[in-house]
Amino acid sequence: MFIKRIKSMLAWLNKFFARRFEKITEINRKYRTPRIAMTPLTRIVLLLLRIYLLLLVAILFYKLFTTIMTK
């Protein structure tokens, strides 16, 4: 009885997340190609912004890690 209940809960969770990911993939598919033309300079600036964002996230995790390890 208990295993059957767990299996039904897992099936429900699987369907729940599958529906959510379907919606996400639908949105991603819709906006996969940009609707405006970008100049090479715009592409470079967007790439630099992505790198900057990754750097900020890395610094944030580093600070979190060092704070946790010093306590």
C-alpha positions as CSV (number, residue, x, y, z in Angstrom):
1,M,0.0,0.0,0.0
2,F,2.8,2.4,1.0
3,I,4.8,1.7,-2.1
4,K,1.8,2.1,-4.3
5,R,1.1,5.5,-2.8
6,I,4.8,6.6,-3.3
7,K,4.6,5.4,-7.0
8,S,1.4,7.5,-7.5
9,M,3.0,10.5,-5.9
10,L,6.1,10.1,-8.1
11,A,4.0,9.8,-11.2
12,W,2.1,13.0,-10.3
13,L,5.4,14.8,-9.7
14,N,6.7,13.6,-13.0
15,K,3.6,14.8,-14.9
16,F,3.7,18.1,-13.0
17,F,7.4,18.9,-13.9
18,A,6.9,17.5,-17.5
19,R,4.1,20.0,-18.1
20,R,6.2,22.9,-16.7
21,F,9.2,22.0,-18.8
22,E,7.0,21.7,-21.9
23,K,5.9,25.3,-21.4
24,I,9.5,26.4,-20.9
25,T,10.7,24.6,-24.1
26,E,7.7,26.1,-26.0
27,I,8.8,29.6,-24.9
28,N,12.4,28.9,-25.7
29,R,11.4,27.5,-29.2
30,K,9.4,30.7,-29.8
31,Y,12.2,33.1,-29.0
32,R,15.1,31.0,-30.3
33,T,15.8,33.3,-33.2
34,P,16.0,37.0,-32.5
35,R,13.5,39.2,-34.2
36,I,15.8,42.2,-34.5
37,A,19.1,42.5,-36.3
38,M,22.2,42.9,-34.1
39,T,25.4,44.5,-35.1
40,P,28.7,42.9,-34.3
41,L,29.3,45.5,-31.6
42,T,26.0,44.6,-30.0
43,R,26.9,40.9,-29.9
44,I,30.3,41.7,-28.4
45,V,28.7,43.9,-25.7
46,L,26.2,41.2,-24.8
47,L,28.9,38.6,-24.6
48,L,30.9,40.9,-22.2
49,L,27.8,41.4,-20.1
50,R,27.3,37.6,-19.8
51,I,31.0,37.2,-18.8
52,Y,30.5,40.0,-16.2
53,L,27.4,38.3,-14.8
54,L,29.3,35.0,-14.5
55,L,32.1,36.8,-12.8
56,L,29.7,38.4,-10.3
57,V,28.1,35.1,-9.6
58,A,31.5,33.4,-9.1
59,I,32.5,36.2,-6.6
60,L,29.2,35.7,-4.8
61,F,29.7,32.0,-4.4
62,Y,33.3,32.5,-3.4
63,K,32.2,35.0,-0.7
64,L,29.5,32.5,0.5
65,F,32.0,29.7,0.6
66,T,34.7,31.6,2.5
67,T,32.1,32.9,5.0
68,I,30.8,29.4,5.7
69,M,34.3,28.0,6.0
70,T,35.5,30.6,8.5
71,K,32.7,30.0,11.0
